[in-house]
């Protein structure tokens, strides 16, 4: 029997994967990417995690379509990693310089360093200088009115400014992309939640109708405000947790970018979902009230850029702050304090019932930490119930924004500036003012001295 040749044999068709097999393969690859990114995130390698999550999000969008609610989970994880990247860069660069016109700049570090920190940015990092300019090491507040610098320092400072601008733009890009990704995740999570709640309501109505109960009773039960049903599925709780965290991150980005009025909206939404998920004494609830208080406080001394004609902007323009927003900030802080006190009581009860020495020591440390946080919040509440400190008034400066006041300040500075002309020696000038005869005589005397000494 002749051996078949390539010319005589039939071409073997290419092996095509079954559509379901292809889908399974893609899902396995997607799961692998998510697992890898999650491991990187757990190790705080946020930049690498963000890159892998980006690949996973792109793959899932190709599989499901960009606006599929099933994409929400990976988009949330991707946006959260991007936020961490932008936040880390903000820490390294020292964050944004506070605006001198805003009295709230004094309170902003508390937002960043407190126990219930709305953002973790630090302002202690120093910029690297290429030329080692002497003036770069002197704090701005201590620089004198007169500065004497070489021309070579200007080139170095310009290069540093350009590098700083590029780094700040990169940081803003990370946070801007994180905001867009998280906002898309929010939209998709809302769609998913609405679909799940509608499905759950239908099931409950059908079950109660079969048990002989009416539709109205079912609707009344499922729509009880401020309560989460014990029978609520774990999937719905998970979506609410993700929505709470998504709004929380959006609020933090808005705070970082000084969009305080936007931060209020997201902080309120985050608090709403958390109240449906956790008891009032939970530290998660206390933190949510605290963050909302921060957003309200900052917004109370800032005009709303999206609505400058609003009553809040008018109050800021007239009084320097909005009393209504500041009062609301104090009310939210009071709720945070109340929640923290309940947590403290629970910890003290727990300490009384524990018998293990190691557990007792851990609980004692936790109680001490809670008491410290509570004392800080109570002091902050006292400050919030007072009008905000006007930095211009405290420094003896006129209100910002007035050209006449700026001119007056310049005149006062020039008037009170130290006159250094009296310290300059004027030998040449005095010599020029003397009569020519006197000068000539003096020169003659000086000329004779060497000859006399020589003789």
PyMOL commands that set and color helices and strands:
alter all, ss='L'
color gray80, all
select helices_A, chain A and resi 19-42+46-64+69-93+105-113+134-137+140-142+152-210+215-222+234-256+260-277+283-299+311-319+323-353+357-384+391-394+403-416+421-423+427-433+436-454
alter helices_A, ss='H'
color red, helices_A
deselect
rebuild
show_as cartoon
